[in-house]
Amino acid sequence: MSAKKYLVGVDGSYPSLAALKEAVQMAKTTGASLVAVYVEEEAPLLLLEKEAEHVSEEQWYPDHFDPLAVAVEYGKTNGVEVKPVKIKGFIAGAILKVASDERVDMIFLGESGRTGLQRLALGSVAEGVARHAKIPVVIVKKEAIDIDDVLEIARKAPKIEIETLVPEETPAIFRPSVFYRRMLISFTLMLIFLVYYLTTTVINSPVFTEIASTPFLGMPLGLFLAFMIYPFAWLISWIYIRSWR
Amino acid sequence: MQELRLTALIIVIVSILVTLGIAWYSRRWTRTTAEFYVAGGKITWLANGIALVGDYLSAASFLGVAGGIAIFGIDRFWDALGYFSGYLVVLLLIAGPLRNVGKYTVADVLDVRFNSKALRVVVMIATLFISTFYLIPQMLGAGVLFQTLLGLPYNVTTVMIGSLMIIYVVLGGMRGTTYNQIIQGVLLWSVMLFILILVTSTYFHGSLGAILDAAEKMVPPGIVAQNQDIAKEISKIDDSEKAVQLAAEKLPESPSALTPGAFAKDLLNSLAFAIGIIFGTAGLPHILIRFYTVPDAKAAKKSVVTCLVGVGTFYIFASFVGLSAMYLLYPKLVSWLTGELAGVAMNMPVPLVGEMVGGEALLGIAAAGAMAAMLSTAVGLLIAGTTSVAYDLYKNVLNPEASERSQILVAKITAIVMGIIAIVLAIVLKGSNVSFLVTLAFGIAASSLFPVLALALWWKGLTKQGAMWGILTGLVVSAVFVIGQLMDAKSILGLPVLVNPGLYGIPATFLVAIVVSMLTSEVGAVDKFMAIAHTEEA
């Protein structure tokens, strides 16, 4: 049986520092090593929206510092080996991915301690991880732990440079057969649809008024053809999805 | 007409507040909600497809499509048919590779392949131009809506509501989240269906065929209004049936609501209209970002199919509501068109028919839905446009050292400038149909961004210069012809000014992009780009 390995999620917030302390202390007693994970969040936000996020979250963060550097330094002072991991992705998913890649035995996370409406609105990463993890998850509350010593180190810890992991970055290979098959499908279907669409346009132009006005199924032919564009497009899209590989 | 509609007004205001509240809270909720992030964006293709419906249905679709049909008849079916078919173009040519590349603005996609600052700036100009132009009908629609609700003059309500939209964005307002858009999509779709059901059962014996029968006998109000004397006479009649009969007697040679010729005067105009719209969707700067929340290209495609079904059925409802509105509001539409209330005639048939069959409450619900659509579209456009200026121009080119704070300042100033331009133009263009203005914005997008995006995703030979000159050509050509159209010019440089610039802009852009590409050689990181864009999924 190999040595135990724990994971702690760090983001520089007070609760995450508390989780770090708890994880390091536990690792120290059990002789485990530690993986510290910092997730560079990927969210579909535009600039103005990001700013609003920052303002609303500011209260959770002490002065700016490198959360991974703090984890490494704090581990060092306690004689615990800490491996820093920076990963890009969606927070909870990324943490779970590192946990499974690194085969850790336990996850430590900070709990923001949000209450009431804020809790409802903001949700909790810790809860999400706990719900989906298959290993024990320790959720540490900020109030439960005195983090003065961690903060002390945080102020002094030097920045560390590590490469960000971008998940599933398997190098894509250009496969001409795939490309040309898709091109054939896409452009053929597009062409078929355009022929129908433009024919209907022409029939409904002032040039062919007589053809367009011919009664057909209780309505003018032009109107019927126009209405048929809807089901025709649905059919095309269905064929497209079916033929997609 | 000019009266305060208090009940409806209250419904609209409450719904706006609720919408903003949900946007505010659920934005943060979705950000950190673990459920969402666990699966890397766990929104299902179905939910995302409905959200796409909510995103796509702006003022143009909810108010303008039926409005245009109520005034011009079948010639304006093409707004809806084009918007709808535009999504098929997105599905067949754009959605899959775009999702694979993992970028959601045209600038970002082209950046992956060409990594060029100059190109970013060109795309920024196009994005800003299209967004601002698209913003005008949202402001116009909101102005007309509140003109109807408050009974105040149009200029006053437009400035008022337009300013509120700008203030919201400047104060840190956000785009609706996927959940917002789902609610909105479902709401707009159901309200349109509900109005159609009530109208059909109340006035047309529960038969859609009866609506078509009525439509066949009507001279579109847009034609009647061109003849002052007849229009005056018809305006005096209260009864729709009699008004319709009189118009048909007076103008026996005129096309009916179901025969072509009321709006597009000839074949070239018909083609320009249909082509300009269908290729516009794929070039819109703010539509594609919703693909971010689906897990992969396959799910993105399923979402688009869901959206096609949702949007298509919606437009079918709207087409019938438009035709029945023409009948039910006939003398009023004719009289408004000839006076100060042209904007109301062009854009308010859906809420007003709602009022006829469901009282002020239904007017309020319909207006609230329209307002939600306009607000979310306007906010999306303002944020997309301003982000593009702050990032693509300011941070990337002018001041690479810019702090986040100063970028945001630039974004906010841009939002104010964009908003003011849109408000001023909405006042200049009052009396226009919002959907028609949107079709012009589509024409500009189809002429500039669409050809280059399509070429970048499917043609290895496209070069940086080809992309740049292509977009610039499309922008200039479409801008010139849009301005010509709005100023009622008959021809420019010997070419007739058509109802949509796409017929000139699209071929011109393709031609320039291809020719310039053949003369130059910077194809960018094309192998890597194509490999990512057309990767084979497991």
Interface residues (C-beta under 8 A of the other chain):
Chain A: A43 P44 L45 L46 L47 L48 E49 K50 E51 A52 E53 V55 S56 G89 F90 I91 A92 G93 L96 L117 L120 A121 L122 G123 S124 V125 A126 E127 G128 V129 R131 H132 P171 A172 I173 F174 R175 V178 F179 R182 M183 S186 F187 L189 M190 F193 Y197 L198 T201 V202 N204 S205 P206 V207 T209 A212 S213 G218 M219 P220 G222 L223 A226 F227 I229 Y230 A233 W234 I236 S237 W238 Y240 I241 W244 R245
Chain B: Y25 S26 R27 R28 W29 R31 T32 T33 A34 E35 F36 Y37 V38 A39 G40 G41 I74 D75 F77 W78 L81 F84 S85 L88 V89 L91 L92 L93 G96 Y104 V169 G172 G173 M174 R175 G209 L212 E216 P255 L258 T259 P260 G261 A264 K265 D266 L267 N269 S270 L271 A274 I275 I278 I289 Y292 T293 K298 K301 K302 V304 V305 L308 V309 G312 T313 Y315 I316 S319 I383 A384 T386 T387 A390 Y391 E404 Q407 I408 A411 K412 A415 W458 D527 K528 M530 A531 I532 H534 T535 E536
